[in-house]
Amino acid sequence: MRRILIIIILIGLTGGAVWYFAFRTRSSETAPTQGGVFKSFFPIGGNGGSDTENQIPPTTNPENEPSITPFSSFKQLTSRPVAGYTIFPITKTIAVPAETPKGKPTTQVVTDYFIRYVARQSGFVYEIKNDLAPLQISNIFIPAIYEALFTDNNTTAVLRFLREDGQTIGTYSVPIPPENTDGTRTQKEGVFLQNEILNLATSPDSKEILYLTERQTQGVVTASSSVGKGKKELLQSPLKEWILLWPQTKTFYLQTKAAGIVDGFLYKIDTTEKKLRRVLGDVKGLTTSISPSGTFVLYSESTTNSFVTKILNTKTGTIKNTNLAILPEKCAWLKNEDLICAGNSSVPTAIYPDSWYAGLTFFSDQVFYIYTTNNVFDVKYNGEELSFDMTNLYVDEARSLLFFVDKKTGFLWQFSL
């Protein structure tokens, strides 16, 4: 009898060990392997599962992190780094029941505001609707996302990461599942784009992506859908170190990668002509941002241990110095082609933009409204309350809100202009 009991116990322990390690292996999955199928069902209610990764704890004041006062114009939206985000409204008409039995029902136009972002740690897409708590809405796990872009009217997230060898750049297109009628979400498998996409941009209408790859000794620029269909090769060039900018549907720009001691160049290409046309050149440390119409180019130029920021009017050819130290990556264009920028009137001594890119130098930003036509500016935030090094700026003009990612922490923030 004792022998039988021992055997039963051993079988139970063995089964428990098998279950534990099987569960542990399943829970520690890394990036999906190419060609695999990834379908999963969220819990009923559409909550998208646990949100412990991004729930914001009670405000504390760890070293080098901002502390929010009750009446602050700032609002922290995430407590973990984000790889990319998008902001968009959805307007719909709803039926309003009659107030009295004999009354007639009416309709009402309602606008909901959404923030979608990708958690750098997991690759999950989260959604914030109308200032509610973050909600996980995708279920494909890819760790250590370096960059994320949204396309297809914010229904697809394109994730950029390093593959298992730590060297190969992978790009994975994740469809964001809509909510089912019963409140669940069904995650469909994504699509791997080709390896070693060196740079990537999305079209202003959100329908295509533009990416740079290397073919033998040539840099090749290609446009396609977010899943790699409908490919159109737009340029072959002996140069491969390009940054892609796509502010207008039929025109994209190529900027050489910036270095403080190297002359930089900016070219534009009409997608029908497929010819390079020079916009700027022979500018050391050149980094740029182009207005939606292409009329203005904001750019920075390296000087001895600093840099200056200028605005080029492409129609008149005139260049104006803003008298501010602002990297174009720290700006957002408004509909009227004015600018909201984060920066200062002076910066610490260093080689720019190299030191800032490398994380050797950080800024404590102010926020400026720059009037591009007459080259004057207003200070919207003087930098005294909290210290941020702002990147990935976006302005919701309807609600007078500025969104940004703090470079020091990777957290997503909101500021009332």
C-alpha positions as CSV (number, residue, x, y, z in Angstrom):
1,M,0.0,0.0,0.0
2,R,2.8,2.4,0.9
3,R,4.6,1.5,-2.4
4,I,1.4,2.4,-4.4
5,L,1.0,5.7,-2.4
6,I,4.6,6.6,-3.2
7,I,4.1,5.9,-6.9
8,I,1.0,8.1,-6.9
9,I,2.9,10.9,-5.2
10,L,5.8,10.7,-7.7
11,I,3.4,10.7,-10.6
12,G,1.7,13.8,-9.2
13,L,5.0,15.6,-8.7
14,T,6.1,14.7,-12.2
15,G,2.9,15.9,-13.7
16,G,3.1,19.1,-11.7
17,A,6.6,19.7,-12.9
18,V,5.7,19.1,-16.5
19,W,2.7,21.5,-16.2
20,Y,4.9,24.2,-14.5
21,F,7.6,24.2,-17.1
22,A,5.2,24.0,-20.0
23,F,3.3,27.0,-18.6
24,R,6.5,28.9,-17.8
25,T,7.8,28.3,-21.4
26,R,4.5,29.5,-22.9
27,S,4.5,32.6,-20.7
28,S,8.0,33.5,-21.6
29,E,7.5,33.6,-25.4
30,T,9.5,36.2,-27.2
31,A,9.0,37.7,-30.6
32,P,6.8,35.7,-33.0
33,T,8.7,33.6,-35.5
34,Q,8.3,34.3,-39.2
35,G,5.4,32.4,-40.7
36,G,3.7,31.6,-37.4
37,V,0.0,32.1,-36.7
38,F,-0.9,34.3,-33.7
39,K,-4.6,34.3,-32.8
40,S,-5.8,35.0,-29.3
41,F,-9.1,35.9,-27.7
42,F,-9.4,38.7,-25.2
43,P,-11.6,38.2,-22.1
44,I,-15.3,39.0,-22.4
45,G,-15.9,42.7,-21.7
46,G,-13.1,43.9,-24.1
47,N,-10.7,44.8,-21.3
48,G,-7.8,43.4,-23.3
49,G,-6.5,41.6,-20.2
50,S,-4.4,42.9,-17.4
51,D,-3.1,46.4,-17.6
52,T,-0.5,46.2,-14.8
53,E,2.3,47.2,-17.2
54,N,0.9,50.6,-17.7
55,Q,-1.3,51.5,-14.7
56,I,0.1,54.7,-13.2
57,P,0.9,54.3,-9.5
58,P,0.4,57.1,-6.9
59,T,2.6,60.0,-7.7
60,T,6.1,59.7,-6.2
61,N,9.2,61.7,-6.7
62,P,12.1,59.3,-7.6
63,E,15.4,60.9,-8.5
64,N,15.3,62.8,-11.8
65,E,11.6,62.2,-12.4
66,P,9.0,65.0,-12.4
67,S,6.6,65.5,-9.6
68,I,3.1,66.7,-10.6
69,T,1.2,69.3,-8.5
70,P,-2.6,69.1,-8.2
71,F,-3.1,72.1,-10.5
72,S,-0.4,71.3,-13.0
73,S,-0.9,71.8,-16.8
74,F,0.9,68.4,-17.2
75,K,-0.6,65.0,-17.1
76,Q,1.3,61.7,-17.1
77,L,-0.3,59.2,-19.4
78,T,2.0,56.2,-19.0
79,S,4.3,54.9,-16.4
80,R,6.4,52.8,-18.8
81,P,8.3,53.8,-21.9
82,V,6.4,53.9,-25.2
83,A,7.8,53.2,-28.7
84,G,5.3,55.3,-30.6
85,Y,1.8,56.8,-30.3
86,T,-1.1,58.3,-32.3
87,I,-3.9,60.7,-31.4
88,F,-7.2,60.7,-33.3
89,P,-10.9,61.6,-32.8
90,I,-14.0,59.5,-33.9
91,T,-17.2,61.4,-34.4
92,K,-20.5,59.5,-34.6
93,T,-24.3,60.3,-34.4
94,I,-26.2,58.6,-31.6
95,A,-30.0,58.4,-31.0
96,V,-31.3,60.2,-27.9
97,P,-34.6,58.8,-26.5
98,A,-37.5,61.1,-26.1
99,E,-37.9,62.8,-22.7
100,T,-41.7,62.2,-22.7
101,P,-43.8,59.2,-23.9
102,K,-45.2,61.2,-26.8
103,G,-42.0,63.0,-27.6
104,K,-39.9,62.3,-30.6
105,P,-36.4,60.8,-30.3
106,T,-33.5,63.1,-31.5
107,T,-30.0,62.6,-32.5
108,Q,-26.7,63.9,-31.1
109,V,-23.2,64.1,-32.5
110,V,-20.6,62.8,-30.1
111,T,-16.8,62.9,-30.5
112,D,-14.6,60.5,-28.7
113,Y,-10.9,61.1,-28.4
114,F,-8.4,58.2,-28.6
115,I,-4.8,57.8,-27.8
116,R,-3.1,54.6,-29.0
117,Y,0.4,53.7,-28.1
118,V,2.8,50.8,-28.2
119,A,4.5,49.7,-25.0
120,R,8.3,49.5,-25.7
121,Q,8.7,46.6,-23.2
122,S,6.1,44.3,-24.7
123,G,4.9,45.5,-28.1
124,F,1.3,45.5,-27.0
125,V,-0.9,48.3,-28.3
126,Y,-2.8,50.2,-25.6
127,E,-5.7,52.6,-26.0
128,I,-6.9,55.6,-23.9
129,K,-10.4,56.7,-24.7
130,N,-11.7,60.1,-23.4
131,D,-9.1,60.3,-20.5
132,L,-10.0,56.9,-19.1
133,A,-7.5,54.3,-18.0
134,P,-5.2,52.6,-20.5
135,L,-6.7,49.5,-22.1
136,Q,-4.7,46.7,-23.8
137,I,-6.2,46.2,-27.3
138,S,-3.6,43.9,-29.0
139,N,-2.1,40.7,-27.9
140,I,1.0,40.0,-29.9
141,F,4.1,40.0,-27.6
142,I,7.4,41.3,-29.0
143,P,9.9,42.6,-26.5
144,A,12.2,45.6,-26.8
145,I,10.4,47.6,-29.5
146,Y,12.7,50.4,-30.7
147,E,10.1,52.3,-32.9
148,A,6.4,52.0,-33.6
149,L,4.4,53.8,-36.3
150,F,0.6,53.7,-36.9
151,T,-1.0,53.4,-40.3
152,D,-4.3,52.4,-42.0
153,N,-6.2,55.0,-40.2
154,N,-4.7,54.0,-36.9
155,T,-5.7,50.3,-37.2
156,T,-2.3,48.9,-37.8
157,A,0.9,49.2,-35.7
158,V,4.2,48.7,-37.5
159,L,6.8,47.5,-34.9
160,R,10.5,47.8,-35.3
161,F,12.9,45.7,-33.2
162,L,16.1,43.7,-33.3
163,R,15.8,40.0,-34.0
164,E,17.3,37.3,-31.8
165,D,20.8,37.7,-33.2
166,G,20.9,41.3,-31.9
167,Q,21.9,42.7,-35.2
168,T,19.1,42.1,-37.8
169,I,16.4,44.8,-37.9
170,G,13.0,43.2,-37.9
171,T,9.7,44.9,-38.9
172,Y,6.3,43.4,-38.0
173,S,2.9,44.8,-39.0
174,V,0.3,44.2,-36.3
175,P,-3.4,44.5,-37.1
176,I,-5.2,46.2,-34.2
177,P,-8.3,44.1,-33.6
178,P,-11.7,45.9,-33.5
179,E,-14.1,45.3,-30.7
180,N,-16.5,42.4,-31.4
181,T,-20.3,42.7,-30.7
182,D,-19.9,40.8,-27.4
183,G,-17.1,43.0,-26.2
184,T,-14.2,40.7,-27.0
185,R,-11.4,41.3,-29.5
186,T,-9.9,38.7,-31.8
187,Q,-6.2,39.2,-32.6
188,K,-5.3,38.2,-36.2
189,E,-1.8,37.3,-37.1
190,G,0.5,40.0,-38.3
191,V,2.9,40.2,-41.3
192,F,6.6,40.4,-41.3
193,L,8.1,42.9,-43.7
194,Q,11.5,42.2,-45.2
195,N,14.5,42.3,-42.9
196,E,16.9,45.2,-42.7
197,I,14.6,48.1,-43.4
198,L,16.9,50.9,-42.5
199,N,14.4,53.7,-42.2
200,L,10.6,53.9,-42.4
201,A,7.9,56.6,-42.7
202,T,4.2,56.7,-43.1
203,S,2.2,58.6,-45.7
204,P,0.2,61.7,-44.6
205,D,-3.0,60.0,-45.6
206,S,-2.0,56.9,-43.5
207,K,-2.5,54.5,-46.4
208,E,1.1,53.6,-47.3
209,I,4.5,53.2,-45.8
210,L,7.8,54.3,-47.3
211,Y,11.0,52.4,-46.5
212,L,14.7,52.3,-47.3
213,T,16.6,49.1,-47.9
214,E,20.0,48.1,-49.2
215,R,20.4,46.2,-52.5
216,Q,24.0,45.3,-53.2
217,T,25.6,48.8,-53.3
218,Q,22.4,50.7,-53.7
219,G,20.0,52.3,-51.3
220,V,16.4,51.6,-52.5
221,V,13.3,53.5,-51.5
222,T,10.0,51.7,-51.8
223,A,6.4,52.5,-51.1
224,S,3.9,49.8,-50.2
225,S,0.9,49.0,-48.0
226,S,1.5,48.3,-44.3
227,V,1.7,44.6,-45.1
228,G,4.1,45.0,-48.0
229,K,1.6,44.7,-50.9
230,G,1.5,46.9,-54.0
231,K,5.2,47.7,-53.9
232,K,6.4,50.7,-55.9
233,E,10.2,51.3,-56.2
234,L,10.6,55.0,-56.2
235,L,14.4,55.5,-56.0
236,Q,17.8,53.8,-56.3
237,S,20.8,55.8,-55.0
238,P,24.4,55.0,-54.3
239,L,23.8,56.7,-50.9
240,K,22.2,54.5,-48.2
241,E,22.3,56.6,-45.1
242,W,19.0,58.5,-45.6
243,I,16.3,59.6,-43.3
244,L,12.8,59.5,-44.9
245,L,10.3,62.3,-44.5
246,W,6.8,62.2,-46.0
247,P,4.8,65.4,-45.3
248,Q,2.8,65.5,-48.6
249,T,1.1,62.6,-50.4
250,K,2.9,62.9,-53.7
251,T,6.2,64.3,-52.4
252,F,8.7,62.8,-50.0
253,Y,12.1,64.0,-48.8
254,L,15.5,62.4,-48.2
255,Q,17.7,63.9,-45.5
256,T,21.3,62.7,-45.0
257,K,21.9,61.4,-41.4
258,A,23.1,64.3,-39.3
259,A,26.5,64.7,-37.8
260,G,27.9,67.9,-36.3
261,I,31.1,67.9,-38.3
262,V,29.7,66.7,-41.6
263,D,27.8,68.6,-44.3
264,G,24.2,67.5,-44.6
265,F,21.8,67.7,-47.6
266,L,18.0,67.6,-48.1
267,Y,16.3,66.5,-51.3
268,K,12.7,66.2,-52.4
269,I,11.2,63.7,-54.8
270,D,7.9,63.9,-56.6
271,T,6.6,60.3,-56.7
272,T,5.6,60.7,-60.4
273,E,9.0,62.2,-61.5
274,K,11.2,60.0,-59.3
275,K,14.0,62.7,-59.6
276,L,16.1,64.2,-56.8
277,R,15.7,67.9,-56.4
278,R,18.0,69.7,-53.9
279,V,16.3,71.8,-51.2
280,L,19.2,72.4,-48.8
281,G,22.9,71.5,-48.7
282,D,26.3,72.1,-47.3
283,V,24.8,72.5,-43.8
284,K,26.8,70.9,-41.0
285,G,24.7,68.8,-38.6
286,L,21.6,69.2,-40.8
287,T,18.4,67.9,-39.4
288,T,15.0,69.0,-40.7
289,S,11.2,69.1,-40.4
290,I,9.0,70.1,-43.4
291,S,5.7,71.8,-43.1
292,P,2.5,70.0,-44.4
293,S,2.5,72.0,-47.7
294,G,6.3,72.0,-48.1
295,T,6.4,75.8,-48.0
296,F,8.6,75.9,-44.9
297,V,11.6,73.9,-43.8
298,L,12.7,74.1,-40.2
299,Y,16.3,73.1,-39.9
300,S,19.2,73.2,-37.5
301,E,22.8,73.9,-38.3
302,S,25.8,72.9,-36.1
303,T,28.1,75.6,-34.8
304,T,31.1,75.4,-32.5
305,N,29.8,73.4,-29.5
306,S,26.2,74.5,-30.2
307,F,23.7,74.9,-33.1
308,V,21.3,77.4,-34.6
309,T,17.7,76.9,-35.8
310,K,16.5,78.5,-39.0
311,I,13.4,78.5,-41.2
312,L,13.6,78.3,-45.0
313,N,10.8,79.6,-47.1
314,T,11.0,77.3,-50.2
315,K,8.8,79.7,-52.3
316,T,10.9,82.8,-51.8
317,G,14.2,81.2,-50.9
318,T,14.6,83.4,-47.8
319,I,16.1,82.0,-44.6
320,K,15.4,83.4,-41.1
321,N,17.2,82.7,-37.9
322,T,14.7,81.9,-35.1
323,N,17.3,82.9,-32.4
324,L,16.3,79.7,-30.6
325,A,18.2,76.4,-30.0
326,I,15.6,73.9,-31.2
327,L,16.1,70.6,-32.9
328,P,13.4,70.1,-35.6
329,E,12.7,66.6,-34.1
330,K,11.2,68.5,-31.1
331,C,8.5,70.4,-33.1
332,A,5.0,69.9,-34.4
333,W,3.4,71.7,-37.4
334,L,0.0,73.3,-36.9
335,K,-2.6,73.4,-39.7
336,N,-1.8,77.1,-40.4
337,E,1.9,76.0,-40.7
338,D,3.0,77.7,-37.5
339,L,5.0,75.6,-35.1
340,I,4.9,74.3,-31.5
341,C,8.4,73.5,-30.4
342,A,10.3,72.3,-27.4
343,G,13.7,73.9,-26.8
344,N,15.7,76.8,-25.3
345,S,17.5,80.0,-26.2
346,S,20.8,78.2,-25.4
347,V,22.0,74.7,-24.7
348,P,24.9,73.0,-22.9
349,T,28.2,73.0,-24.7
350,A,28.5,69.9,-26.9
351,I,28.7,68.7,-30.5
352,Y,25.2,68.7,-31.8
353,P,23.1,66.9,-32.7
354,D,25.4,64.0,-32.0
355,S,25.6,64.4,-28.2
356,W,21.8,64.6,-27.9
357,Y,21.2,61.6,-30.2
358,A,23.7,59.6,-28.1
359,G,22.1,60.5,-24.8
360,L,25.2,62.3,-23.6
361,T,23.3,65.6,-23.4
362,F,19.8,66.2,-22.2
363,F,17.7,69.3,-22.4
364,S,15.3,70.9,-19.9
365,D,12.8,72.3,-22.4
366,Q,10.6,75.3,-22.7
367,V,7.6,75.3,-25.1
368,F,7.4,77.9,-27.8
369,Y,4.7,78.9,-30.3
370,I,6.6,80.1,-33.5
371,Y,4.9,82.2,-36.1
372,T,6.7,81.1,-39.2
373,T,5.6,84.0,-41.5
374,N,7.0,86.9,-39.4
375,N,9.5,84.8,-37.3
376,V,8.4,85.7,-33.8
377,F,7.5,83.4,-31.0
378,D,5.6,83.2,-27.7
379,V,6.6,81.2,-24.7
380,K,3.9,78.7,-23.8
381,Y,5.9,77.1,-21.0
382,N,9.0,78.5,-19.3
383,G,10.4,75.2,-18.0
384,E,10.2,76.1,-14.3
385,E,7.6,73.7,-13.0
386,L,8.9,70.4,-14.4
387,S,11.9,69.3,-16.4
388,F,11.4,67.4,-19.7
389,D,13.4,66.6,-22.8
390,M,10.5,66.5,-25.2
391,T,10.3,64.4,-28.3
392,N,7.6,63.1,-30.7
393,L,5.4,66.1,-30.3
394,Y,1.8,66.2,-31.4
395,V,-0.7,69.0,-31.1
396,D,-4.4,68.3,-30.7
397,E,-5.6,71.8,-31.9
398,A,-9.2,71.1,-31.2
399,R,-8.5,70.6,-27.5
400,S,-5.4,72.8,-27.2
401,L,-3.3,69.9,-26.0
402,L,0.3,69.1,-26.6
403,F,1.4,65.4,-26.4
404,F,5.1,64.4,-26.1
405,V,7.4,61.6,-25.0
406,D,10.0,62.5,-22.4
407,K,13.4,61.3,-23.8
408,K,14.7,60.8,-20.3
409,T,12.1,58.2,-19.3
410,G,10.2,57.3,-22.5
411,F,6.9,58.2,-20.7
412,L,4.0,59.7,-22.6
413,W,2.8,63.1,-21.3
414,Q,0.1,65.7,-22.0
415,F,0.4,69.4,-21.6
416,S,-2.5,72.0,-21.8
417,L,-1.4,74.9,-24.0
